[in-house]
């Protein structure tokens, strides 16, 4: 073989090697600069046999892949404001980028009770005209104090409706009942509960259930026809011991995030021990009129025998969901 022919073959080999290196480098650059997340790989796969499909762009964002998972049946999520924040701002409108069409992270197989909705058109609570201690209307939503205004002061809690990225959609202690807002999730401590209070206005009964087990059943008094008990999904905001256990509210009241839909004030008959004693806050409480149990006799609050309200208060913490059915 001549010297010239050897040089030609050598240059061909060098060119082929260079082309191979350029193709490999080009693939690495493409993968490294891909702005989409990589398709997750099962952790059991061998590192020596990682399939090339691991470089395939995902059609969803990493946040959606991580966040959107169904909670077990009967499980509810509770958000508690972190103790270092003495005020919590909540937006009334979805934040930029919130996708209403996505399946919520918080899902339940349980049917939701219908919301009575008789408060539509009534005065907003809180509002500039109707101030409520610890709760205020703002230009962009609401601000809540943490801890709340009840005595004793208790951490601010919300019932979680949905989560997406850095935001949580939560049920709020405002009127109209059923109002939700959006709050930064890093302000919250998220937890779950399988306890739920279920109230039937038709049966005039209250039940506490947990993971399919019934923990308490008790008869109740419900609202009069002129001041009916609202129906819908609520949660316990505070557990308020009474300053007068022999009074009209018995030894303790479980304040809910709902309000009367027939009254704009209880005329001072709200749960005792609260600074906002005129606000028509919905609460489950005891009574000094035991003969009213089983009848439609209240301003809208479900009443229990005093021995039953003590059992209830010992069973359910703040944040527990309350379903009120017609």
Secondary structure, DSSP 4 states (H G I P E B T S, - for coil): --HHHHHHHHHHHHHHHHHHHHHHHHHHHHHHT--SPBPP--TTS-GGG--GGGGSBPSS-HHHHHH--PPPTT-EEEEEE-TT-SEEEEESSPPTT--TTSPPSS--SSPPPPP--TTTTSPPBS-SSS-BTTEEE-SSEEEEESS-SBSS----EEEEEEEETTEEEEE-SSBSTT-EEEEEGGGEEEEEE-EEEEEETTTTEEEEEETTEEEEEEE-BEE-GGGPPP-EEEEEEEEEE-S-TTSTTTTEEEEEEEE-SS-S--TT-SPTTBS-TTS-EEEEE--S-GGGTTSEEESS--B--HHHHHHHHHH--TT-EEEEE-
